[in-house]
């Protein structure tokens, strides 16, 4: 004879295993570590400040650009 099992617990166990598989797949597809996110954010800030430093001003004559 086979063992008696609680069907409610078995359903929860199977659902948990299924959810774990989905979560693992999502982590592989979309997941990044905190360090990777911070590194990317710092690189964006560095590039933005580099770009801002190289902009030419083309405003009105009184903007301090040295044009009379």
MOPAC internal coordinates of N, CA, C and O (Angstrom, degrees):
PM7 1SCF
backbone

  N    0.0000 0     0.00 0     0.00 0    0    0    0
  C    1.4299 1     0.00 0     0.00 0    1    0    0
  C    1.5228 1   110.34 1     0.00 0    2    1    0
  O    1.2310 1   120.58 1   -31.89 1    3    2    1
  N    1.3209 1   116.50 1   148.11 1    3    2    1
  C    1.4628 1   119.56 1  -179.11 1    5    3    2
  C    1.5241 1   111.20 1   -88.11 1    6    5    3
  O    1.2310 1   121.54 1   -12.22 1    7    6    5
  N    1.3182 1   114.65 1   167.78 1    7    6    5
  C    1.4611 1   120.13 1  -179.44 1    9    7    6
  C    1.5228 1   110.57 1   -75.34 1   10    9    7
  O    1.2310 1   121.18 1   -30.31 1   11   10    9
  N    1.3163 1   115.35 1   149.69 1   11   10    9
  C    1.4577 1   121.37 1   176.50 1   13   11   10
  C    1.5309 1   107.68 1   -84.86 1   14   13   11
  O    1.2310 1   120.80 1   -47.90 1   15   14   13
  N    1.3328 1   116.08 1   132.10 1   15   14   13
  C    1.4579 1   119.58 1   179.20 1   17   15   14
  C    1.5180 1   109.60 1  -122.55 1   18   17   15
  O    1.2310 1   121.28 1   -26.20 1   19   18   17
  N    1.3136 1   115.15 1   153.80 1   19   18   17
  C    1.4475 1   121.42 1   176.21 1   21   19   18
  C    1.5307 1   107.33 1   -87.13 1   22   21   19
  O    1.2310 1   120.14 1   -63.10 1   23   22   21
  N    1.3200 1   117.34 1   116.90 1   23   22   21
  C    1.4599 1   121.71 1  -174.70 1   25   23   22
  C    1.5250 1   112.13 1   -65.12 1   26   25   23
  O    1.2310 1   119.85 1   144.27 1   27   26   25
  N    1.3150 1   117.89 1   -35.73 1   27   26   25
  C    1.4595 1   120.96 1   179.36 1   29   27   26
  C    1.5262 1   110.03 1   -63.33 1   30   29   27
  O    1.2310 1   120.34 1   134.66 1   31   30   29
  N    1.3249 1   116.96 1   -45.34 1   31   30   29
  C    1.4646 1   120.47 1   178.92 1   33   31   30
  C    1.5269 1   111.38 1   -64.98 1   34   33   31
  O    1.2310 1   120.73 1   141.20 1   35   34   33
  N    1.3033 1   116.22 1   -38.80 1   35   34   33
  C    1.4611 1   120.14 1   179.37 1   37   35   34
  C    1.5250 1   111.22 1   -65.09 1   38   37   35
  O    1.2310 1   120.17 1   139.05 1   39   38   37
  N    1.3351 1   117.27 1   -40.95 1   39   38   37
  C    1.4614 1   121.00 1   176.58 1   41   39   38
  C    1.5278 1   110.57 1   -61.68 1   42   41   39
  O    1.2310 1   120.37 1   135.84 1   43   42   41
  N    1.3144 1   116.89 1   -44.16 1   43   42   41
  C    1.4674 1   120.87 1   179.69 1   45   43   42
  C    1.5309 1   110.54 1   -64.69 1   46   45   43
  O    1.2310 1   120.26 1   140.22 1   47   46   45
  N    1.3285 1   117.11 1   -39.78 1   47   46   45
  C    1.4571 1   120.41 1   179.66 1   49   47   46
  C    1.5207 1   110.51 1   -64.20 1   50   49   47
  O    1.2310 1   120.28 1   135.98 1   51   50   49
  N    1.3287 1   117.07 1   -44.02 1   51   50   49
  C    1.4661 1   120.79 1   179.46 1   53   51   50
  C    1.5212 1   111.30 1   -66.04 1   54   53   51
  O    1.2310 1   120.45 1   139.08 1   55   54   53
  N    1.3297 1   116.75 1   -40.92 1   55   54   53
  C    1.4662 1   119.93 1   178.78 1   57   55   54
  C    1.5227 1   110.18 1   -64.15 1   58   57   55
  O    1.2310 1   120.26 1   139.73 1   59   58   57
  N    1.3175 1   117.11 1   -40.27 1   59   58   57
  C    1.4600 1   121.00 1   177.93 1   61   59   58
  C    1.5218 1   111.91 1   -62.43 1   62   61   59
  O    1.2310 1   120.51 1   138.53 1   63   62   61
  N    1.3270 1   116.62 1   -41.47 1   63   62   61
  C    1.4577 1   120.55 1   178.61 1   65   63   62
  C    1.5261 1   110.43 1   -65.63 1   66   65   63
  O    1.2310 1   120.20 1   139.06 1   67   66   65
  N    1.3202 1   117.22 1   -40.94 1   67   66   65
  C    1.4700 1   122.08 1   178.28 1   69   67   66
  C    1.5277 1   110.42 1   -64.16 1   70   69   67
  O    1.2310 1   120.36 1   135.28 1   71   70   69
  N    1.3256 1   116.91 1   -44.72 1   71   70   69
  C    1.4663 1   121.18 1   179.34 1   73   71   70
  C    1.5325 1   111.19 1   -63.36 1   74   73   71
  O    1.2310 1   120.70 1   143.35 1   75   74   73
  N    1.3300 1   116.26 1   -36.65 1   75   74   73
  C    1.4607 1   119.92 1   179.17 1   77   75   74
  C    1.5282 1   110.80 1   -65.70 1   78   77   75
  O    1.2310 1   120.15 1   142.00 1   79   78   77
  N    1.3259 1   117.32 1   -38.00 1   79   78   77
  C    1.4632 1   121.04 1   178.38 1   81   79   78
  C    1.5274 1   110.22 1   -65.26 1   82   81   79
  O    1.2310 1   120.49 1   136.45 1   83   82   81
  N    1.3251 1   116.67 1   -43.55 1   83   82   81
  C    1.4703 1   120.99 1   179.69 1   85   83   82
  C    1.5217 1   110.06 1   -64.45 1   86   85   83
  O    1.2310 1   120.34 1   136.79 1   87   86   85
  N    1.3192 1   116.95 1   -43.21 1   87   86   85
  C    1.4617 1   121.11 1  -179.64 1   89   87   86
  C    1.5288 1   110.66 1   -63.68 1   90   89   87
  O    1.2310 1   120.18 1   139.81 1   91   90   89
  N    1.3174 1   117.26 1   -40.19 1   91   90   89
  C    1.4552 1   121.01 1   179.08 1   93   91   90
  C    1.5296 1   110.73 1   -64.16 1   94   93   91
  O    1.2310 1   120.61 1   137.89 1   95   94   93
  N    1.3244 1   116.43 1   -42.11 1   95   94   93
  C    1.4675 1   120.41 1   178.41 1   97   95   94
  C    1.5293 1   110.43 1   -63.59 1   98   97   95
  O    1.2310 1   120.06 1   138.29 1   99   98   97
  N    1.3289 1   117.49 1   -41.71 1   99   98   97
  C    1.4704 1   121.40 1   179.13 1  101   99   98
  C    1.5297 1   111.26 1   -65.08 1  102  101   99
  O    1.2310 1   120.50 1   142.10 1  103  102  101
  N    1.3309 1   116.65 1   -37.90 1  103  102  101
  C    1.4680 1   119.78 1   178.51 1  105  103  102
  C    1.5160 1   110.52 1   -63.95 1  106  105  103
  O    1.2310 1   120.52 1   140.05 1  107  106  105
  N    1.3218 1   116.61 1   -39.95 1  107  106  105
  C    1.4671 1   119.43 1   179.45 1  109  107  106
  C    1.5193 1   111.37 1   -68.52 1  110  109  107
  O    1.2310 1   120.10 1   143.51 1  111  110  109
  N    1.3278 1   117.42 1   -36.49 1  111  110  109
  C    1.4570 1   120.44 1  -177.42 1  113  111  110
  C    1.5240 1   112.82 1   -78.52 1  114  113  111
  O    1.2310 1   120.07 1   136.53 1  115  114  113
  N    1.3268 1   117.47 1   -43.47 1  115  114  113
  C    1.4645 1   121.19 1  -168.63 1  117  115  114
  C    1.5196 1   114.33 1  -117.28 1  118  117  115
  O    1.2310 1   119.93 1   168.10 1  119  118  117
  N    1.2764 1   117.74 1   -11.90 1  119  118  117
  C    1.4632 1   119.56 1  -170.15 1  121  119  118
  C    1.5034 1   114.08 1   -79.77 1  122  121  119
  O    1.2310 1   121.24 1   -39.85 1  123  122  121
  N    1.3126 1   115.24 1   140.15 1  123  122  121
  C    1.4530 1   123.50 1   171.97 1  125  123  122
  C    1.5136 1   107.09 1  -134.73 1  126  125  123
  O    1.2310 1   120.81 1   -30.74 1  127  126  125
  N    1.3024 1   116.05 1   149.26 1  127  126  125
  C    1.4542 1   119.01 1   178.67 1  129  127  126
  C    1.5270 1   109.89 1   -76.65 1  130  129  127
  O    1.2310 1   121.16 1   -14.89 1  131  130  129
  N    1.3093 1   115.39 1   165.11 1  131  130  129
  C    1.4649 1   120.55 1   179.39 1  133  131  130
  C    1.5244 1   110.20 1   -62.09 1  134  133  131
  O    1.2310 1   120.31 1   141.39 1  135  134  133
  N    1.3104 1   117.01 1   -38.61 1  135  134  133
  C    1.4561 1   120.84 1   178.64 1  137  135  134
  C    1.5185 1   112.20 1   -63.96 1  138  137  135
  O    1.2310 1   120.35 1   140.77 1  139  138  137
  N    1.3271 1   116.95 1   -39.23 1  139  138  137
  C    1.4590 1   120.23 1   177.96 1  141  139  138
  C    1.5198 1   111.09 1   -65.27 1  142  141  139
  O    1.2310 1   120.48 1   138.42 1  143  142  141
  N    1.3247 1   116.69 1   -41.58 1  143  142  141
  C    1.4641 1   120.63 1   178.35 1  145  143  142
  C    1.5289 1   110.71 1   -63.15 1  146  145  143
  O    1.2310 1   120.31 1   135.44 1  147  146  145
  N    1.3302 1   117.02 1   -44.56 1  147  146  145
  C    1.4645 1   120.51 1  -179.59 1  149  147  146
  C    1.5245 1   110.79 1   -65.28 1  150  149  147
  O    1.2310 1   120.49 1   139.09 1  151  150  149
  N    1.3167 1   116.67 1   -40.91 1  151  150  149
  C    1.4566 1   120.79 1   179.70 1  153  151  150
  C    1.5235 1   111.16 1   -62.50 1  154  153  151
  O    1.2310 1   120.48 1   135.70 1  155  154  153
  N    1.3222 1   116.69 1   -44.30 1  155  154  153
  C    1.4593 1   120.99 1   178.49 1  157  155  154
  C    1.5241 1   111.17 1   -63.92 1  158  157  155
  O    1.2310 1   120.43 1   139.25 1  159  158  157
  N    1.3149 1   116.79 1   -40.75 1  159  158  157
  C    1.4604 1   121.88 1   179.26 1  161  159  158
  C    1.5338 1   110.70 1   -64.31 1  162  161  159
  O    1.2310 1   120.22 1   136.79 1  163  162  161
  N    1.3144 1   117.19 1   -43.21 1  163  162  161
  C    1.4630 1   120.68 1   179.61 1  165  163  162
  C    1.5294 1   110.52 1   -66.03 1  166  165  163
  O    1.2310 1   119.91 1   141.74 1  167  166  165
  N    1.3191 1   117.78 1   -38.26 1  167  166  165
  C    1.4647 1   121.11 1   178.20 1  169  167  166
  C    1.5254 1   110.79 1   -64.63 1  170  169  167
  O    1.2310 1   120.14 1   139.42 1  171  170  169
  N    1.3341 1   117.33 1   -40.58 1  171  170  169
  C    1.4635 1   120.72 1   176.73 1  173  171  170
  C    1.5205 1   111.11 1   -61.67 1  174  173  171
  O    1.2310 1   120.48 1   135.96 1  175  174  173
  N    1.3385 1   116.69 1   -44.04 1  175  174  173
  C    1.4573 1   120.65 1   178.91 1  177  175  174
  C    1.5250 1   111.44 1   -63.35 1  178  177  175
  O    1.2310 1   120.32 1   139.59 1  179  178  177
  N    1.3311 1   116.99 1   -40.41 1  179  178  177
  C    1.4620 1   121.20 1  -179.95 1  181  179  178
  C    1.5274 1   110.26 1   -63.80 1  182  181  179
  O    1.2310 1   120.59 1   135.20 1  183  182  181
  N    1.3292 1   116.47 1   -44.80 1  183  182  181
  C    1.4620 1   120.01 1   179.77 1  185  183  182
  C    1.5235 1   111.64 1   -65.55 1  186  185  183
  O    1.2310 1   120.41 1   142.52 1  187  186  185
  N    1.3381 1   116.83 1   -37.48 1  187  186  185
  C    1.4574 1   120.37 1   179.53 1  189  187  186
  C    1.5240 1   110.37 1   -65.62 1  190  189  187
  O    1.2310 1   120.18 1   135.93 1  191  190  189
  N    1.3169 1   117.26 1   -44.07 1  191  190  189
  C    1.4614 1   119.57 1   179.97 1  193  191  190
  C    1.5324 1   110.76 1   -67.75 1  194  193  191
  O    1.2310 1   120.05 1   145.23 1  195  194  193
  N    1.3175 1   117.50 1   -34.77 1  195  194  193
  C    1.4567 1   120.85 1   176.62 1  197  195  194
  C    1.5226 1   110.56 1   -64.43 1  198  197  195
  O    1.2310 1   120.62 1   137.35 1  199  198  197
  N    1.3124 1   116.42 1   -42.65 1  199  198  197
  C    1.4581 1   121.13 1   179.07 1  201  199  198
  C    1.5302 1   111.02 1   -66.91 1  202  201  199
  O    1.2310 1   120.27 1   136.93 1  203  202  201
  N    1.3375 1   117.08 1   -43.07 1  203  202  201
  C    1.4619 1   120.78 1   178.98 1  205  203  202
  C    1.5291 1   111.07 1   -62.26 1  206  205  203
  O    1.2310 1   119.88 1   145.96 1  207  206  205
  N    1.3145 1   117.83 1   -34.04 1  207  206  205
  C    1.4524 1   121.49 1  -179.94 1  209  207  206
  C    1.5212 1   112.80 1   -71.11 1  210  209  207
  O    1.2310 1   119.77 1   159.63 1  211  210  209
  N    1.2957 1   118.04 1   -20.37 1  211  210  209
  C    1.4613 1   121.51 1  -177.72 1  213  211  210
  C    1.5199 1   113.60 1  -102.76 1  214  213  211
  O    1.2310 1   120.03 1  -175.86 1  215  214  213
  N    1.3085 1   117.56 1     4.14 1  215  214  213
  C    1.4636 1   120.28 1   179.40 1  217  215  214
  C    1.5179 1   110.34 1   -71.85 1  218  217  215
  O    1.2310 1   121.02 1   -35.59 1  219  218  217
  N    1.3080 1   115.66 1   144.41 1  219  218  217
  C    1.4593 1   121.34 1   174.30 1  221  219  218
  C    1.5155 1   108.90 1   -95.34 1  222  221  219
  O    1.2310 1   120.92 1   -41.79 1  223  222  221
  N    1.3161 1   115.85 1   138.21 1  223  222  221
  C    1.4535 1   117.88 1   179.10 1  225  223  222
  C    1.5308 1   108.25 1   -87.63 1  226  225  223
  O    1.2310 1   120.36 1   -45.86 1  227  226  225
  N    1.2904 1   116.93 1   134.14 1  227  226  225
  C    1.4690 1   121.31 1   179.46 1  229  227  226
  C    1.5193 1   109.84 1  -134.83 1  230  229  227
  O    1.2310 1   121.11 1  -138.41 1  231  230  229
  N    1.3357 1   115.48 1    41.59 1  231  230  229
  C    1.4554 1   120.87 1  -178.10 1  233  231  230
  C    1.5021 1   112.43 1   -87.20 1  234  233  231
  O    1.2310 1   119.85 1    17.40 1  235  234  233
  N    1.3223 1   117.88 1  -162.60 1  235  234  233
  C    1.4675 1   122.44 1   178.26 1  237  235  234
  C    1.5191 1   111.75 1   -64.90 1  238  237  235
  O    1.2310 1   120.59 1   -13.46 1  239  238  237
  N    1.3580 1   116.47 1   166.54 1  239  238  237
  C    1.4713 1   121.82 1  -173.77 1  241  239  238
  C    1.5298 1   112.10 1   -62.69 1  242  241  239
  O    1.2310 1   118.54 1   151.46 1  243  242  241
  N    1.3115 1   120.40 1   -28.54 1  243  242  241
  C    1.4501 1   122.76 1  -176.45 1  245  243  242
  C    1.5113 1   113.67 1   -89.76 1  246  245  243
  O    1.2310 1   119.15 1  -158.40 1  247  246  245
  N    1.2887 1   119.23 1    21.60 1  247  246  245
  C    1.4615 1   120.54 1  -176.53 1  249  247  246
  C    1.5193 1   113.79 1   -91.27 1  250  249  247
  O    1.2310 1   119.75 1  -175.84 1  251  250  249
  N    1.3136 1   118.08 1     4.16 1  251  250  249
  C    1.4656 1   120.56 1   178.31 1  253  251  250
  C    1.5019 1   112.77 1    84.21 1  254  253  251
  O    1.2310 1   119.31 1  -161.13 1  255  254  253
  N    1.3083 1   118.91 1    18.87 1  255  254  253
  C    1.4562 1   121.01 1  -177.97 1  257  255  254
  C    1.5349 1   111.71 1   -82.49 1  258  257  255
  O    1.2310 1   119.54 1   174.59 1  259  258  257
  N    1.3430 1   118.49 1    -5.41 1  259  258  257
  C    1.4527 1   121.44 1  -179.77 1  261  259  258
  C    1.4985 1   114.10 1    89.45 1  262  261  259
  O    1.2310 1   119.90 1  -179.80 1  263  262  261
  N    1.3083 1   117.79 1     0.20 1  263  262  261
  C    1.4629 1   121.12 1   178.68 1  265  263  262
  C    1.5228 1   109.20 1   -89.39 1  266  265  263
  O    1.2310 1   119.27 1   -46.57 1  267  266  265
  N    1.3590 1   119.00 1   133.43 1  267  266  265
  C    1.4687 1   120.07 1   179.77 1  269  267  266
  C    1.4995 1   114.19 1   -76.50 1  270  269  267
  O    1.2310 1   120.10 1   180.00 1  271  270  269

